[in-house]
Amino acid sequence: MEGIRLWLFDIDGTLVDTGGAGLLALKEAATECFGGEGPELDLAGSTDSGIVLNMFSHFGLPHSDDQVERFYEFYLGRLEWNLAHAGFEGRVLPGAVDLLDQLAADEDATVGLLTGNIAGGAALKMRHYGLDHHFAFGAYGCDFADRNLLGPIALDRAAKHSGRSFSPEETLVIGDTPKDIACAHAMGSKCLAVATGKFSVDELLEAGADFALPGLSEFGI
């Protein structure tokens, strides 16, 4: 894509589908830490830290850093087990590997993550699906609960990783939800939205996507 030097990828619904392994791990962690599954979870574009904050509110509990740490520790353990043993039909989404391989071969392209997953969860998912070698940095759901604040962090970490700075105008955010689109626009970048999650191409365009495709297989650099 003309003028794009930094490519920032969402994970769930964009690169992979865990088949429910992540959702179950969140519910299991909530039951362990709060005594119940909590409110119905809308994971489409949400950050893990935002989800946990909502759980504190749902259960009427004051925010506790120790309890958040305990939640994440249990969540990561269950996520790792679920991915490896629980029989979920997770998969890498079509076109993801081909696009990442193309970008890896392009010396002008820098690739990172911009995801609502906490860093540990992102690492587990990328490692489980064999994509971890593509991502040396990212901005994560443990950095801020508000996804719209993650863009500047991603730009800063991209600069530290690559040794060069990137402007928002030469950055493309790739995601599958209106929250990905809003995050891209909050940082002054464009968004390529793919309809491999719960939203259609038309819905993504209505939400303001600069480009929208059925999936990554339809995208060519």
ZICORKA-V945189 format. One record per pair of residues at least 12 apart in sequence whose ideal C-beta (glycine too) atoms are under 10 Angstrom apart, sorted by the first residue. I is the first residue (numbers start at 1). J is the second residue. D is the distance in whole Angstrom. If there is no record, write none. Layout:
BEGIN
I:J:D / I:J:D
END
This chain:
BEGIN
1:109:10 / 1:172:6 / 1:190:9 / 1:192:8 / 1:211:9 / 1:219:9 / 1:220:9 / 1:221:6 / 2:170:10 / 2:221:10 / 3:167:10 / 3:169:7 / 3:170:6 / 3:171:10 / 3:172:9 / 3:190:10 / 4:103:10 / 4:108:9 / 4:109:8 / 4:110:10 / 4:166:10 / 4:169:9 / 4:170:6 / 4:171:7 / 4:172:5 / 4:189:9 / 4:190:8 / 4:192:9 / 4:221:9 / 5:106:9 / 5:108:6 / 5:109:7 / 5:110:6 / 5:158:9 / 5:162:9 / 5:164:8 / 5:166:6 / 5:167:9 / 5:169:10 / 5:170:4 / 5:171:7 / 5:172:9 / 6:109:8 / 6:110:5 / 6:111:8 / 6:112:7 / 6:114:10 / 6:154:8 / 6:155:8 / 6:158:5 / 6:159:9 / 6:162:8 / 6:164:10 / 6:165:10 / 6:166:4 / 6:167:9 / 6:168:9 / 6:170:6 / 6:171:4 / 6:172:7 / 6:173:9 / 6:189:8 / 7:99:9 / 7:100:9 / 7:103:6 / 7:106:10 / 7:109:6 / 7:110:7 / 7:111:5 / 7:112:7 / 7:114:10 / 7:134:10 / 7:158:10 / 7:171:8 / 7:172:6 / 7:173:8 / 7:174:7 / 7:192:9 / 7:221:9 / 8:110:9 / 8:111:8 / 8:112:5 / 8:113:7 / 8:114:4 / 8:115:9 / 8:137:10 / 8:138:8 / 8:139:8 / 8:150:9 / 8:151:8 / 8:154:5 / 8:155:9 / 8:158:8 / 8:166:10 / 8:171:6 / 8:172:7 / 8:173:5 / 8:174:7 / 8:175:9 / 8:180:10 / 8:183:9 / 8:184:8 / 8:187:9 / 8:189:8 / 8:191:10 / 9:96:8 / 9:99:9 / 9:100:8 / 9:103:10 / 9:111:7 / 9:112:7 / 9:113:6 / 9:114:7 / 9:115:8 / 9:126:10 / 9:131:9 / 9:134:9 / 9:135:8 / 9:138:8 / 9:172:9 / 9:173:8 / 9:174:5 / 9:175:8 / 9:180:10 / 9:192:10 / 9:216:10 / 10:45:8 / 10:113:8 / 10:114:6 / 10:115:6 / 10:116:8 / 10:117:9 / 10:147:10 / 10:173:8 / 10:174:6 / 10:175:4 / 10:176:6 / 10:177:8 / 10:179:9 / 10:180:5 / 10:183:9 / 10:184:10 / 10:191:10 / 10:193:10 / 10:194:9 / 10:197:9 / 11:113:7 / 11:114:9 / 11:115:5 / 11:116:8 / 11:117:6 / 11:121:9 / 11:122:6 / 11:125:6 / 11:126:7 / 11:129:9 / 11:131:9 / 11:135:9 / 11:138:9 / 11:140:10 / 11:175:9 / 11:176:10 / 12:43:7 / 12:44:8 / 12:45:9 / 12:46:10 / 12:93:10 / 12:115:8 / 12:116:8 / 12:117:7 / 12:121:10 / 12:122:10 / 12:125:8 / 12:175:10 / 12:176:8 / 12:177:9 / 12:196:10 / 12:197:8 / 13:43:9 / 13:44:7 / 13:45:9 / 13:93:8 / 13:175:8 / 13:176:4 / 13:177:7 / 13:180:9 / 13:194:8 / 13:195:9 / 13:196:6 / 13:197:3 / 13:198:7 / 13:199:9 / 14:93:7 / 14:96:8 / 14:114:10 / 14:115:9 / 14:173:10 / 14:174:6 / 14:175:5 / 14:176:5 / 14:177:9 / 14:180:8 / 14:192:9 / 14:193:9 / 14:194:6 / 14:196:7 / 14:197:7 / 14:215:9 / 14:216:8 / 15:92:7 / 15:93:6 / 15:95:10 / 15:96:5 / 15:97:9 / 15:99:9 / 15:100:8 / 15:113:9 / 15:115:9 / 15:125:8 / 15:126:8 / 15:129:8 / 15:131:6 / 15:134:9 / 15:135:9 / 15:174:9 / 15:175:10 / 15:176:9 / 15:194:10 / 15:196:9 / 15:216:8 / 16:90:7 / 16:91:7 / 16:92:5 / 16:93:6 / 16:96:7 / 16:125:6 / 16:126:8 / 16:128:8 / 16:129:5 / 16:131:7 / 16:196:10 / 17:88:9 / 17:89:8 / 17:90:6 / 17:91:6 / 17:92:8 / 17:93:6 / 17:129:10 / 17:196:8 / 17:197:8 / 18:79:8 / 18:82:8 / 18:83:7 / 18:86:10 / 18:88:6 / 18:89:9 / 18:90:4 / 18:91:9 / 18:124:10 / 18:125:7 / 18:128:8 / 18:129:9 / 19:82:9 / 19:83:9 / 19:86:9 / 19:87:9 / 19:88:4 / 19:89:4 / 19:90:4 / 19:91:7 / 20:82:8 / 20:86:9 / 20:88:5 / 20:89:9 / 20:90:8 / 21:78:9 / 21:79:7 / 21:80:9 / 21:81:9 / 21:82:4 / 21:83:5 / 21:84:9 / 21:85:10 / 21:86:6 / 21:87:9 / 21:88:4 / 21:89:10 / 21:90:6 / 21:124:10 / 21:125:9 / 21:128:9 / 22:41:10 / 22:43:7 / 22:48:9 / 22:75:9 / 22:78:9 / 22:79:6 / 22:82:8 / 22:83:8 / 22:88:9 / 22:90:9 / 22:117:8 / 22:121:7 / 22:124:9 / 22:125:7 / 23:41:6 / 23:43:6 / 23:82:9 / 23:88:10 / 24:37:10 / 24:78:7 / 24:79:9 / 24:81:10 / 24:82:6 / 24:86:7 / 24:88:8 / 25:74:9 / 25:75:5 / 25:76:8 / 25:77:8 / 25:78:4 / 25:79:4 / 25:80:9 / 25:81:8 / 25:82:5 / 25:83:9 / 25:86:9 / 25:121:8 / 25:124:10 / 26:38:9 / 26:41:6 / 26:43:8 / 26:48:8 / 26:51:7 / 26:52:9 / 26:55:9 / 26:71:9 / 26:75:6 / 26:78:8 / 26:79:8 / 26:121:10 / 27:41:7 / 27:75:10 / 27:78:9 / 28:74:7 / 28:75:8 / 28:77:9 / 28:78:5 / 28:79:9 / 28:81:9 / 28:82:8 / 29:48:10 / 29:51:10 / 29:52:9 / 29:55:9 / 29:70:9 / 29:71:5 / 29:72:8 / 29:73:9 / 29:74:5 / 29:75:4 / 29:76:9 / 29:77:9 / 29:78:6 / 29:79:9 / 30:51:9 / 30:52:9 / 30:55:6 / 30:58:9 / 30:59:9 / 30:71:8 / 30:74:9 / 30:75:9 / 31:74:9 / 32:70:8 / 32:71:8 / 32:73:10 / 32:74:5 / 32:75:9 / 32:77:10 / 32:78:8 / 33:52:9 / 33:55:8 / 33:56:10 / 33:59:9 / 33:61:10 / 33:64:10 / 33:67:6 / 33:68:9 / 33:70:6 / 33:71:5 / 33:72:10 / 33:73:10 / 33:74:7 / 33:75:9 / 34:52:10 / 34:55:6 / 34:56:8 / 34:58:8 / 34:59:5 / 34:61:7 / 34:67:8 / 34:71:8 / 35:59:8 / 36:55:9 / 36:58:9 / 36:59:7 / 37:55:9 / 37:58:10 / 38:51:9 / 38:52:10 / 38:54:8 / 38:55:5 / 38:56:9 / 38:57:10 / 38:58:5 / 38:59:7 / 39:51:9 / 39:54:6 / 39:55:7 / 39:57:9 / 39:58:5 / 39:59:9 / 41:54:9 / 41:55:9 / 42:54:10 / 42:177:10 / 42:179:10 / 42:198:9 / 43:116:8 / 43:117:10 / 43:177:9 / 43:197:9 / 43:198:9 / 44:116:9 / 44:175:10 / 44:176:8 / 44:177:5 / 44:178:8 / 44:179:7 / 44:180:9 / 44:197:6 / 44:198:6 / 44:199:7 / 45:115:10 / 45:116:6 / 45:147:7 / 45:175:7 / 45:176:8 / 45:177:4 / 45:178:7 / 45:179:3 / 45:180:6 / 45:181:9 / 45:182:8 / 45:183:8 / 45:197:9 / 45:198:10 / 45:199:9 / 46:116:5 / 46:141:8 / 46:145:9 / 46:147:8 / 46:177:9 / 46:179:7 / 47:115:8 / 47:116:4 / 47:117:8 / 47:118:8 / 47:140:8 / 47:141:3 / 47:142:8 / 47:143:9 / 47:144:7 / 47:145:5 / 47:146:7 / 47:147:5 / 47:149:10 / 47:150:8 / 47:179:9 / 47:183:10 / 48:68:10 / 48:71:9 / 48:72:8 / 48:75:8 / 48:115:9 / 48:116:6 / 48:117:6 / 48:118:5 / 48:119:10 / 48:120:10 / 48:121:6 / 48:122:9 / 48:140:8 / 48:141:4 / 48:142:7 / 48:145:9 / 49:68:8 / 49:72:9 / 49:116:8 / 49:118:7 / 49:140:9 / 49:141:5 / 49:142:6 / 49:143:8 / 49:144:7 / 49:145:4 / 49:146:9 / 49:147:10 / 50:116:7 / 50:141:7 / 50:144:9 / 50:145:4 / 50:146:7 / 50:147:8 / 50:179:10 / 51:71:10 / 51:75:10 / 51:116:8 / 51:141:8 / 51:145:9 / 52:67:9 / 52:68:6 / 52:71:6 / 52:72:8 / 52:75:9 / 52:118:9 / 52:141:9 / 52:142:10 / 52:145:8 / 53:68:9 / 53:145:6 / 54:145:9 / 55:67:10 / 55:68:10 / 55:71:8 / 56:68:8 / 56:71:10 / 68:142:9 / 72:118:6 / 72:119:10 / 72:120:7 / 72:121:8 / 72:142:8 / 73:120:9 / 75:118:8 / 75:120:9 / 75:121:7 / 76:118:8 / 76:120:5 / 76:121:6 / 76:123:9 / 76:124:7 / 77:124:10 / 79:117:9 / 79:118:10 / 79:120:8 / 79:121:6 / 79:124:6 / 79:125:8 / 79:128:9 / 80:120:9 / 80:121:9 / 80:124:5 / 80:125:10 / 80:127:9 / 80:128:8 / 82:124:10 / 82:128:10 / 83:124:7 / 83:125:7 / 83:127:9 / 83:128:5 / 83:129:9 / 84:124:10 / 84:128:7 / 90:125:9 / 90:128:8 / 90:129:7 / 91:129:8 / 92:128:10 / 92:129:5 / 92:130:8 / 92:131:7 / 92:216:10 / 93:129:10 / 93:176:9 / 93:194:8 / 93:196:5 / 93:197:9 / 93:215:7 / 93:216:7 / 93:217:9 / 94:194:10 / 94:196:8 / 94:214:9 / 94:215:5 / 94:216:7 / 94:217:5 / 94:218:9 / 95:194:8 / 95:196:9 / 95:213:9 / 95:214:10 / 95:215:5 / 95:216:3 / 95:217:3 / 95:218:7 / 95:219:7 / 95:220:10 / 96:129:9 / 96:131:7 / 96:134:9 / 96:174:10 / 96:194:10 / 96:196:9 / 96:215:9 / 96:216:5 / 96:217:9 / 97:129:9 / 97:130:8 / 97:131:8 / 97:134:9 / 97:216:9 / 98:216:8 / 98:217:7 / 98:219:9 / 98:220:10 / 99:111:10 / 99:134:10 / 99:174:9 / 99:216:5 / 99:217:9 / 99:219:6 / 99:220:9 / 99:221:8 / 100:131:7 / 100:133:9 / 100:134:5 / 100:135:9 / 100:216:9 / 101:134:8 / 102:219:10 / 102:220:8 / 102:221:5 / 103:134:8 / 103:221:7 / 104:133:8 / 104:134:6 / 105:221:10 / 106:221:7 / 108:170:10 / 109:221:8 / 110:136:9 / 110:137:9 / 110:158:6 / 110:159:9 / 110:161:7 / 110:162:5 / 110:164:8 / 110:166:7 / 110:170:10 / 110:171:9 / 111:134:6 / 111:135:7 / 111:136:8 / 111:137:9 / 111:138:10 / 111:158:9 / 111:161:10 / 111:174:10 / 112:134:9 / 112:135:6 / 112:136:7 / 112:137:5 / 112:138:5 / 112:139:8 / 112:154:6 / 112:155:9 / 112:157:7 / 112:158:5 / 112:161:7 / 112:162:9 / 112:166:10 / 112:171:10 / 113:126:8 / 113:131:10 / 113:134:9 / 113:135:5 / 113:136:10 / 113:137:7 / 113:138:3 / 113:139:7 / 113:140:7 / 113:150:10 / 113:154:8 / 113:157:10 / 114:138:7 / 114:139:5 / 114:140:9 / 114:147:9 / 114:150:6 / 114:151:7 / 114:153:9 / 114:154:5 / 114:155:10 / 114:158:10 / 114:171:9 / 114:173:6 / 114:174:8 / 114:175:8 / 114:180:8 / 114:183:7 / 114:184:8 / 114:187:9 / 114:189:10 / 115:135:10 / 115:138:6 / 115:139:8 / 115:140:6 / 115:141:7 / 115:147:9 / 115:150:8 / 115:154:10 / 115:175:9 / 115:180:9 / 116:139:10 / 116:140:8 / 116:141:4 / 116:142:10 / 116:144:10 / 116:145:9 / 116:147:6 / 116:150:8 / 116:175:10 / 116:177:9 / 116:179:8 / 116:180:9 / 116:183:9 / 117:138:9 / 117:140:6 / 117:141:5 / 117:142:8 / 118:140:6 / 118:141:5 / 118:142:4 / 118:143:9 / 119:138:7 / 119:139:9 / 119:140:4 / 119:141:8 / 119:142:6 / 119:143:8 / 120:140:9 / 120:142:8 / 121:140:8 / 121:141:8 / 121:142:9 / 122:135:8 / 122:138:6 / 122:139:10 / 122:140:6 / 122:141:8 / 122:142:9 / 123:135:9 / 123:138:9 / 123:140:9 / 126:138:9 / 136:157:9 / 136:158:10 / 136:161:6 / 136:162:9 / 137:153:10 / 137:154:8 / 137:156:10 / 137:157:4 / 137:158:6 / 137:159:10 / 137:160:7 / 137:161:5 / 137:162:9 / 138:150:9 / 138:153:9 / 138:154:7 / 138:157:7 / 138:158:9 / 138:161:10 / 139:151:7 / 139:152:8 / 139:153:4 / 139:154:4 / 139:155:9 / 139:156:9 / 139:157:7 / 139:158:9 / 139:183:9 / 139:187:10 / 140:153:8 / 140:154:9 / 140:157:10 / 143:157:10 / 146:183:9 / 146:186:9 / 147:175:10 / 147:177:10 / 147:179:6 / 147:180:8 / 147:182:7 / 147:183:5 / 147:186:8 / 148:179:8 / 148:182:6 / 148:183:5 / 148:184:9 / 148:185:9 / 148:186:4 / 148:187:8 / 149:183:9 / 149:186:8 / 149:187:9 / 150:173:10 / 150:183:6 / 150:186:9 / 150:187:8 / 151:168:7 / 151:171:8 / 151:173:8 / 151:183:6 / 151:184:7 / 151:185:9 / 151:186:6 / 151:187:3 / 151:188:8 / 151:189:7 / 152:168:9 / 152:186:9 / 152:187:6 / 152:188:10 / 153:187:10 / 154:166:9 / 154:171:8 / 154:173:9 / 154:183:9 / 154:187:8 / 154:189:9 / 155:167:8 / 155:168:7 / 155:171:7 / 155:187:7 / 155:188:10 / 155:189:9 / 158:171:8 / 166:189:9 / 167:188:8 / 167:189:9 / 168:184:9 / 168:185:10 / 168:186:10 / 168:187:5 / 168:188:3 / 168:189:5 / 168:190:9 / 169:188:7 / 169:189:7 / 169:190:8 / 170:189:8 / 170:190:10 / 171:184:8 / 171:187:7 / 171:188:8 / 171:189:4 / 171:190:8 / 172:184:8 / 172:189:7 / 172:190:6 / 172:191:7 / 172:192:6 / 172:210:9 / 172:211:9 / 173:185:9 / 173:186:10 / 173:187:8 / 173:189:6 / 173:190:7 / 173:191:5 / 173:192:7 / 173:193:9 / 173:209:10 / 173:210:9 / 174:191:7 / 174:192:5 / 174:193:8 / 174:194:7 / 174:211:9 / 174:213:10 / 174:216:8 / 174:219:9 / 175:191:6 / 175:192:8 / 175:193:6 / 175:194:8 / 175:197:8 / 175:199:10 / 175:204:9 / 175:209:9 / 176:192:10 / 176:193:6 / 176:194:5 / 176:195:7 / 176:196:6 / 176:197:4 / 176:198:8 / 176:199:7 / 176:204:8 / 176:209:10 / 176:212:10 / 176:215:9 / 176:216:10 / 177:191:10 / 177:193:8 / 177:194:10 / 177:197:6 / 177:198:8 / 177:199:6 / 177:203:10 / 177:204:8 / 177:207:8 / 177:209:10 / 178:191:10 / 178:193:8 / 178:199:7 / 178:203:8 / 178:204:7 / 178:206:9 / 178:207:4 / 178:208:8 / 178:209:8 / 179:207:9 / 180:192:9 / 180:193:7 / 180:194:9 / 180:197:9 / 180:199:10 / 180:204:9 / 180:207:9 / 180:209:9 / 181:193:6 / 181:199:10 / 181:204:7 / 181:205:10 / 181:207:5 / 181:208:5 / 181:209:5 / 181:210:8 / 181:212:9 / 182:207:8 / 182:208:8 / 184:208:9 / 184:209:9 / 184:210:8 / 185:208:7 / 185:209:10 / 185:210:9 / 189:210:9 / 190:209:9 / 190:210:4 / 190:211:7 / 191:204:9 / 191:207:9 / 191:208:8 / 191:209:5 / 191:210:5 / 191:211:7 / 191:212:9 / 192:204:10 / 192:209:7 / 192:210:7 / 192:211:5 / 192:212:8 / 192:213:7 / 192:216:9 / 192:219:7 / 193:205:8 / 193:207:8 / 193:208:9 / 193:209:4 / 193:210:8 / 193:211:7 / 193:212:5 / 193:213:8 / 194:209:9 / 194:211:9 / 194:212:7 / 194:213:5 / 194:214:7 / 194:215:5 / 194:216:6 / 194:217:9 / 194:218:8 / 194:219:8 / 195:209:10 / 195:212:7 / 195:213:7 / 195:214:5 / 195:215:7 / 195:218:10 / 196:213:9 / 196:214:8 / 196:215:5 / 196:216:7 / 196:217:9 / 199:212:9 / 200:212:9 / 200:214:9 / 201:213:7 / 201:214:6 / 201:215:10 / 201:218:10
END
